[in-house]
């Protein structure tokens, strides 16, 4: 019998935050390691994945930690709503 894999709903809030922050760090590592061999579509895919991971962190209350991780990689996320302000 195989072990049961926990679903996000069954994990505690602290563990969920940790999982999402680790995912964000892993995607950053992948981008750094493979950037020289990726074309623009590959970079864009990784960047979209990074943004989705950041949003997941934000949704579980780990926005400040996620922003700190992104800052160390020189990636800056605009404050919420700024995109809307600049588009109008």
OpenMM code with the backbone's topology and positions (N, CA, C; nanometers):
from openmm import Vec3, app, unit

residues = "UNK UNK UNK UNK UNK UNK UNK UNK UNK UNK UNK UNK UNK UNK UNK UNK UNK UNK UNK UNK UNK UNK UNK UNK UNK UNK UNK UNK UNK UNK UNK UNK UNK UNK UNK UNK UNK UNK UNK UNK UNK UNK UNK UNK UNK UNK UNK UNK UNK UNK UNK UNK UNK UNK UNK UNK UNK UNK UNK UNK UNK UNK UNK UNK UNK UNK UNK UNK UNK UNK UNK UNK UNK UNK UNK UNK UNK UNK UNK UNK UNK UNK UNK UNK UNK UNK UNK UNK".split()
positions = [
    Vec3(0.0838, -0.1172, 0.0000),
    Vec3(0.0000, 0.0000, 0.0000),
    Vec3(0.0889, 0.1243, 0.0000),
    Vec3(0.0525, 0.2235, -0.0822),
    Vec3(0.1339, 0.3444, -0.0891),
    Vec3(0.0888, 0.4444, 0.0161),
    Vec3(0.1824, 0.5280, 0.0632),
    Vec3(0.1459, 0.6283, 0.1641),
    Vec3(0.0501, 0.7311, 0.1048),
    Vec3(-0.0334, 0.7866, 0.1887),
    Vec3(-0.1294, 0.8875, 0.1457),
    Vec3(-0.0588, 1.0229, 0.1423),
    Vec3(-0.0703, 1.0909, 0.0292),
    Vec3(-0.0109, 1.2230, 0.0147),
    Vec3(-0.1097, 1.3263, 0.0677),
    Vec3(-0.0656, 1.4127, 0.1587),
    Vec3(-0.1576, 1.5127, 0.2120),
    Vec3(-0.1979, 1.6142, 0.1054),
    Vec3(-0.3212, 1.6574, 0.1098),
    Vec3(-0.3702, 1.7608, 0.0195),
    Vec3(-0.3514, 1.8959, 0.0877),
    Vec3(-0.3491, 2.0060, 0.0099),
    Vec3(-0.3325, 2.1370, 0.0731),
    Vec3(-0.4361, 2.1647, 0.1815),
    Vec3(-0.5577, 2.1153, 0.1642),
    Vec3(-0.6618, 2.1406, 0.2641),
    Vec3(-0.6323, 2.0708, 0.3963),
    Vec3(-0.5552, 1.9614, 0.3922),
    Vec3(-0.5275, 1.8870, 0.5150),
    Vec3(-0.4027, 1.9357, 0.5876),
    Vec3(-0.3268, 2.0267, 0.5264),
    Vec3(-0.2054, 2.0791, 0.5883),
    Vec3(-0.2389, 2.1976, 0.6770),
    Vec3(-0.1636, 2.2164, 0.7832),
    Vec3(-0.1833, 2.3322, 0.8700),
    Vec3(-0.1333, 2.4587, 0.8027),
    Vec3(-0.1798, 2.5753, 0.8484),
    Vec3(-0.1406, 2.7022, 0.7857),
    Vec3(0.0103, 2.7250, 0.7815),
    Vec3(0.0800, 2.6935, 0.8881),
    Vec3(0.2255, 2.7158, 0.8909),
    Vec3(0.2958, 2.6245, 0.7903),
    Vec3(0.2512, 2.5004, 0.7828),
    Vec3(0.3127, 2.4066, 0.6889),
    Vec3(0.2832, 2.4488, 0.5449),
    Vec3(0.1620, 2.4945, 0.5205),
    Vec3(0.1237, 2.5386, 0.3871),
    Vec3(0.2083, 2.6585, 0.3436),
    Vec3(0.2297, 2.7537, 0.4335),
    Vec3(0.3155, 2.8691, 0.4040),
    Vec3(0.4557, 2.8219, 0.3659),
    Vec3(0.5074, 2.7285, 0.4427),
    Vec3(0.6411, 2.6760, 0.4180),
    Vec3(0.6494, 2.6086, 0.2804),
    Vec3(0.5492, 2.5299, 0.2468),
    Vec3(0.5481, 2.4604, 0.1178),
    Vec3(0.5473, 2.5615, 0.0031),
    Vec3(0.4626, 2.6639, 0.0124),
    Vec3(0.4540, 2.7620, -0.0953),
    Vec3(0.5812, 2.8458, -0.1063),
    Vec3(0.6420, 2.8809, 0.0056),
    Vec3(0.7671, 2.9561, 0.0007),
    Vec3(0.8798, 2.8713, -0.0577),
    Vec3(0.8826, 2.7436, -0.0246),
    Vec3(0.9832, 2.6542, -0.0817),
    Vec3(0.9640, 2.6394, -0.2325),
    Vec3(0.8388, 2.6353, -0.2757),
    Vec3(0.8097, 2.6264, -0.4195),
    Vec3(0.8624, 2.7511, -0.4907),
    Vec3(0.8409, 2.8671, -0.4325),
    Vec3(0.8891, 2.9915, -0.4909),
    Vec3(1.0417, 2.9897, -0.5030),
    Vec3(1.1089, 2.9453, -0.3971),
    Vec3(1.2557, 2.9372, -0.3997),
    Vec3(1.3039, 2.8378, -0.5047),
    Vec3(1.2349, 2.7276, -0.5182),
    Vec3(1.2747, 2.6260, -0.6170),
    Vec3(1.2610, 2.6804, -0.7590),
    Vec3(1.1514, 2.7498, -0.7867),
    Vec3(1.1331, 2.8073, -0.9199),
    Vec3(1.2396, 2.9121, -0.9499),
    Vec3(1.2772, 2.9902, -0.8512),
    Vec3(1.3860, 3.0874, -0.8720),
    Vec3(1.5174, 3.0170, -0.9036),
    Vec3(1.5443, 2.9086, -0.8305),
    Vec3(1.6664, 2.8308, -0.8575),
    Vec3(1.6645, 2.7753, -1.0002),
    Vec3(1.5499, 2.7216, -1.0415),
    Vec3(1.5386, 2.6675, -1.1772),
    Vec3(1.5616, 2.7750, -1.2821),
    Vec3(1.5069, 2.8926, -1.2576),
    Vec3(1.5235, 3.0013, -1.3544),
    Vec3(1.6701, 3.0415, -1.3648),
    Vec3(1.7349, 3.0564, -1.2490),
    Vec3(1.8781, 3.0931, -1.2489),
    Vec3(1.9627, 2.9871, -1.3179),
    Vec3(1.9374, 2.8608, -1.2878),
    Vec3(2.0206, 2.7525, -1.3409),
    Vec3(2.0015, 2.7321, -1.4907),
    Vec3(1.8799, 2.7515, -1.5397),
    Vec3(1.8508, 2.7153, -1.6785),
    Vec3(1.8297, 2.8343, -1.7717),
    Vec3(1.8416, 2.9554, -1.7198),
    Vec3(1.8197, 3.0736, -1.8024),
    Vec3(1.9060, 3.0744, -1.9291),
    Vec3(2.0349, 3.0390, -1.9207),
    Vec3(2.1173, 3.0440, -2.0429),
    Vec3(2.0697, 2.9492, -2.1533),
    Vec3(2.0052, 2.8410, -2.1170),
    Vec3(1.9643, 2.7440, -2.2185),
    Vec3(1.8189, 2.7569, -2.2625),
    Vec3(1.7437, 2.8510, -2.2042),
    Vec3(1.6029, 2.8679, -2.2379),
    Vec3(1.5825, 2.9794, -2.3398),
    Vec3(1.4832, 2.9600, -2.4271),
    Vec3(1.4446, 3.0677, -2.5168),
    Vec3(1.3466, 3.1601, -2.4444),
    Vec3(1.2990, 3.2627, -2.5127),
    Vec3(1.2119, 3.3600, -2.4467),
    Vec3(1.0816, 3.2975, -2.3973),
    Vec3(1.0295, 3.1982, -2.4679),
    Vec3(0.9075, 3.1323, -2.4225),
    Vec3(0.9308, 3.0525, -2.2946),
    Vec3(1.0448, 2.9895, -2.2841),
    Vec3(1.0783, 2.9152, -2.1628),
    Vec3(1.0938, 3.0070, -2.0425),
    Vec3(1.1587, 3.1206, -2.0639),
    Vec3(1.1741, 3.2196, -1.9566),
    Vec3(1.0369, 3.2718, -1.9155),
    Vec3(0.9532, 3.3019, -2.0132),
    Vec3(0.8193, 3.3541, -1.9835),
    Vec3(0.7383, 3.2522, -1.9032),
    Vec3(0.7489, 3.1255, -1.9395),
    Vec3(0.6772, 3.0208, -1.8666),
    Vec3(0.7235, 3.0145, -1.7213),
    Vec3(0.8543, 3.0203, -1.7004),
    Vec3(0.9058, 3.0197, -1.5639),
    Vec3(0.8645, 3.1455, -1.4877),
    Vec3(0.8658, 3.2590, -1.5553),
    Vec3(0.8240, 3.3830, -1.4892),
    Vec3(0.6766, 3.3778, -1.4490),
    Vec3(0.5936, 3.3214, -1.5328),
    Vec3(0.4514, 3.3076, -1.4990),
    Vec3(0.4339, 3.2109, -1.3822),
    Vec3(0.5146, 3.1067, -1.3794),
    Vec3(0.5100, 3.0120, -1.2677),
    Vec3(0.5552, 3.0790, -1.1386),
    Vec3(0.6581, 3.1633, -1.1489),
    Vec3(0.7042, 3.2386, -1.0319),
    Vec3(0.5944, 3.3307, -0.9796),
    Vec3(0.5249, 3.3967, -1.0708),
    Vec3(0.4186, 3.4871, -1.0283),
    Vec3(0.3049, 3.4092, -0.9627),
    Vec3(0.2706, 3.2932, -1.0185),
    Vec3(0.1658, 3.2104, -0.9586),
    Vec3(0.2071, 3.1627, -0.8192),
    Vec3(0.3346, 3.1271, -0.8037),
    Vec3(0.3838, 3.0846, -0.6727),
    Vec3(0.3808, 3.2014, -0.5740),
    Vec3(0.4158, 3.3210, -0.6217),
    Vec3(0.4076, 3.4400, -0.5369),
    Vec3(0.2628, 3.4642, -0.4932),
    Vec3(0.1686, 3.4524, -0.5862),
    Vec3(0.0269, 3.4718, -0.5532),
    Vec3(-0.0204, 3.3692, -0.4509),
    Vec3(0.0260, 3.2458, -0.4625),
    Vec3(-0.0112, 3.1430, -0.3652),
    Vec3(0.0429, 3.1800, -0.2269),
    Vec3(0.1663, 3.2294, -0.2229),
    Vec3(0.2243, 3.2735, -0.0952),
    Vec3(0.1415, 3.3873, -0.0362),
    Vec3(0.1058, 3.4815, -0.1206),
    Vec3(0.0250, 3.5954, -0.0766),
    Vec3(-0.1091, 3.5479, -0.0208),
    Vec3(-0.1696, 3.4504, -0.0869),
    Vec3(-0.3009, 3.3996, -0.0452),
    Vec3(-0.2988, 3.3314, 0.0906),
    Vec3(-0.1829, 3.2759, 0.1286),
    Vec3(-0.1748, 3.2090, 0.2592),
    Vec3(-0.1086, 3.2964, 0.3651),
    Vec3(-0.0923, 3.4254, 0.3337),
    Vec3(-0.0392, 3.5183, 0.4330),
    Vec3(0.1120, 3.5263, 0.4410),
    Vec3(0.1810, 3.4821, 0.3361),
    Vec3(0.3276, 3.4853, 0.3373),
    Vec3(0.3811, 3.5844, 0.2342),
    Vec3(0.3063, 3.6924, 0.2115),
    Vec3(0.3463, 3.7886, 0.1089),
    Vec3(0.4798, 3.8551, 0.1404),
    Vec3(0.4997, 3.8978, 0.2633),
    Vec3(0.6250, 3.9661, 0.2977),
    Vec3(0.7449, 3.8739, 0.2799),
    Vec3(0.7312, 3.7482, 0.3210),
    Vec3(0.8414, 3.6526, 0.3034),
    Vec3(0.8684, 3.6299, 0.1551),
    Vec3(0.7618, 3.6188, 0.0764),
    Vec3(0.7772, 3.5973, -0.0677),
    Vec3(0.8439, 3.7173, -0.1330),
    Vec3(0.8030, 3.8379, -0.0937),
    Vec3(0.8652, 3.9585, -0.1485),
    Vec3(1.0139, 3.9640, -0.1141),
    Vec3(1.0492, 3.9229, 0.0077),
    Vec3(1.1905, 3.9221, 0.0483),
    Vec3(1.2706, 3.8241, -0.0373),
    Vec3(1.2126, 3.7088, -0.0641),
    Vec3(1.2794, 3.6088, -0.1489),
    Vec3(1.2999, 3.6650, -0.2886),
    Vec3(1.1966, 3.7279, -0.3429),
    Vec3(1.2071, 3.7847, -0.4770),
    Vec3(1.3056, 3.9011, -0.4814),
    Vec3(1.3082, 3.9823, -0.3758),
    Vec3(1.4033, 4.0947, -0.3702),
    Vec3(1.5473, 4.0463, -0.3766),
    Vec3(1.5765, 3.9355, -0.3082),
    Vec3(1.7142, 3.8845, -0.3105),
    Vec3(1.7542, 3.8392, -0.4509),
    Vec3(1.6550, 3.8084, -0.5340),
    Vec3(1.6820, 3.7682, -0.6723),
    Vec3(1.6669, 3.8861, -0.7683),
    Vec3(1.6546, 4.0075, -0.7129),
    Vec3(1.6366, 4.1292, -0.7925),
    Vec3(1.5117, 4.1252, -0.8797),
    Vec3(1.4063, 4.0641, -0.8263),
    Vec3(1.2765, 4.0630, -0.8937),
    Vec3(1.1823, 4.1428, -0.8055),
    Vec3(1.1205, 4.2442, -0.8637),
    Vec3(1.0340, 4.3321, -0.7860),
    Vec3(0.8891, 4.3168, -0.8307),
    Vec3(0.8020, 4.3038, -0.7342),
    Vec3(0.6593, 4.2923, -0.7609),
    Vec3(0.5963, 4.4247, -0.7221),
    Vec3(0.5205, 4.4820, -0.8148),
    Vec3(0.4530, 4.6087, -0.7860),
    Vec3(0.3496, 4.5892, -0.6759),
    Vec3(0.3265, 4.6909, -0.5960),
    Vec3(0.2226, 4.6819, -0.4936),
    Vec3(0.0874, 4.6516, -0.5580),
    Vec3(-0.0016, 4.5841, -0.4865),
    Vec3(-0.1321, 4.5507, -0.5432),
    Vec3(-0.2038, 4.6751, -0.5938),
    Vec3(-0.2636, 4.6628, -0.7113),
    Vec3(-0.3397, 4.7731, -0.7683),
    Vec3(-0.2582, 4.8672, -0.8556),
    Vec3(-0.1260, 4.8609, -0.8460),
    Vec3(-0.0433, 4.9540, -0.9237),
    Vec3(-0.0608, 4.9315, -1.0740),
    Vec3(-0.0754, 4.8035, -1.1130),
    Vec3(-0.0931, 4.7734, -1.2544),
    Vec3(-0.2186, 4.8448, -1.3066),
    Vec3(-0.3220, 4.8457, -1.2249),
    Vec3(-0.4468, 4.9099, -1.2652),
    Vec3(-0.4279, 5.0610, -1.2767),
    Vec3(-0.3516, 5.1181, -1.1861),
    Vec3(-0.3294, 5.2621, -1.1890),
    Vec3(-0.2495, 5.3032, -1.3122),
    Vec3(-0.1510, 5.2239, -1.3500),
    Vec3(-0.0680, 5.2615, -1.4632),
    Vec3(-0.1380, 5.2352, -1.5964),
    Vec3(-0.2375, 5.1462, -1.5977),
    Vec3(-0.3082, 5.1141, -1.7216),
    Vec3(-0.4128, 5.2175, -1.7570),
    Vec3(-0.4605, 5.2959, -1.6605),
    Vec3(-0.5683, 5.3910, -1.6910),
    Vec3(-0.5175, 5.5268, -1.7292),
] * unit.nanometer
topology = app.Topology()
chain = topology.addChain("A")
for resn in residues:
    res = topology.addResidue(resn, chain)
    for name in ("N", "CA", "C"):
        topology.addAtom(name, app.Element.getBySymbol(name[0]), res)
